[in-house]
Amino acid sequence: MRHLLVLDGLPAQGESVRDVATRLDVAHSTASRFVSRAERAGVVTRTTAPHDTRQTLVVPSPSGRELARRAEAFRLDRLAAIVDAWDEEDVRVLAEGLRRFAAASAPG
């Protein structure tokens, strides 16, 4: 669901469509389409940036924040169910691998 792509990592104070594009590693035009669809679905709104009235920010709506919260809870519950029978060392190794993966894949 593209709405979750836009919401995942979207700060509460919002970010520009250009920032969304950078975060998702897509063209600005693609991010703009994603944001427009998310806005029509009611999970984000566009607002004027307080520091620069020429800039528009994409901000999660209350329903968008709830959708993001539910999606995160689902992913964590799913992961917990998968590793439930694993021994503690295997979970530790997975966690370290995921930490390294996240650090290596972070933009910039």
C-alpha positions as CSV (number, residue, x, y, z in Angstrom):
1,M,0.0,0.0,0.0
2,R,1.6,3.2,-1.2
3,H,0.0,5.2,1.6
4,L,2.1,3.3,4.1
5,L,5.2,4.1,2.1
6,V,4.5,7.8,2.5
7,L,3.6,7.5,6.1
8,D,6.5,5.2,7.2
9,G,9.1,7.6,8.6
10,L,7.0,10.7,8.0
11,P,7.8,13.0,10.9
12,A,4.9,14.4,12.9
13,Q,5.9,18.0,11.8
14,G,5.9,16.9,8.2
15,E,8.3,17.1,5.4
16,S,8.4,18.3,1.8
17,V,7.5,16.2,-1.2
18,R,11.2,16.4,-2.2
19,D,12.1,14.9,1.2
20,V,9.5,12.2,0.7
21,A,11.1,11.4,-2.7
22,T,14.6,11.3,-1.2
23,R,13.4,9.0,1.7
24,L,11.7,6.6,-0.7
25,D,14.4,6.9,-3.3
26,V,12.0,7.7,-6.1
27,A,11.6,10.6,-8.5
28,H,9.9,13.8,-7.3
29,S,7.0,13.2,-9.7
30,T,6.5,9.7,-8.3
31,A,6.6,10.9,-4.7
32,S,4.1,13.7,-5.7
33,R,1.7,11.1,-7.1
34,F,2.1,8.9,-3.9
35,V,1.4,12.0,-1.7
36,S,-1.6,13.0,-3.8
37,R,-3.1,9.5,-3.4
38,A,-2.4,9.5,0.3
39,E,-4.0,12.9,0.6
40,R,-7.1,11.7,-1.2
41,A,-7.2,8.7,1.1
42,G,-7.1,11.1,4.1
43,V,-3.9,9.8,5.6
44,V,-1.9,13.0,5.0
45,T,-2.6,16.7,4.6
46,R,-0.5,19.4,3.0
47,T,0.2,22.6,4.9
48,T,2.4,25.6,4.6
49,A,5.8,25.3,6.3
50,P,6.0,27.6,9.3
51,H,9.6,28.6,8.5
52,D,9.0,29.3,4.8
53,T,5.5,30.1,3.5
54,R,6.6,29.2,0.0
55,Q,7.2,25.6,1.0
56,T,4.4,23.0,1.4
57,L,4.8,20.2,3.9
58,V,3.2,16.8,3.9
59,V,1.9,16.0,7.4
60,P,0.3,12.8,8.7
61,S,-3.4,13.2,9.5
62,P,-4.8,11.7,12.7
63,S,-6.1,8.7,10.7
64,G,-2.7,8.5,9.0
65,R,-1.0,8.4,12.4
66,E,-3.4,5.6,13.5
67,L,-2.8,3.6,10.3
68,A,1.0,3.9,10.7
69,R,0.7,2.9,14.4
70,R,-1.4,-0.2,13.4
71,A,1.0,-1.1,10.6
72,E,4.0,-0.9,12.9
73,A,2.2,-3.0,15.6
74,F,1.3,-5.6,12.9
75,R,4.9,-5.8,11.7
76,L,6.3,-6.2,15.2
77,D,3.7,-8.8,16.2
78,R,4.5,-10.7,13.0
79,L,8.2,-10.6,13.7
80,A,7.7,-11.6,17.4
81,A,5.6,-14.6,16.2
82,I,8.3,-15.7,13.8
83,V,11.2,-15.6,16.2
84,D,9.2,-16.8,19.2
85,A,10.7,-20.3,19.1
86,W,14.2,-19.1,18.3
87,D,16.8,-19.2,21.0
88,E,18.1,-15.9,22.4
89,E,21.4,-15.9,20.6
90,D,19.7,-16.3,17.2
91,V,17.4,-13.4,18.0
92,R,20.4,-11.3,19.1
93,V,22.3,-12.2,15.8
94,L,19.2,-11.2,13.8
95,A,18.8,-7.9,15.7
96,E,22.5,-7.0,15.1
97,G,22.2,-7.9,11.4
98,L,19.1,-5.8,11.0
99,R,20.8,-2.9,12.9
100,R,23.8,-3.1,10.5
101,F,21.4,-3.4,7.5
102,A,19.5,-0.3,8.5
103,A,22.7,1.7,9.1
104,A,24.1,0.7,5.7
105,S,20.9,1.5,3.8
106,A,20.1,4.8,5.5
107,P,20.3,7.7,2.9
108,G,23.3,10.0,3.0
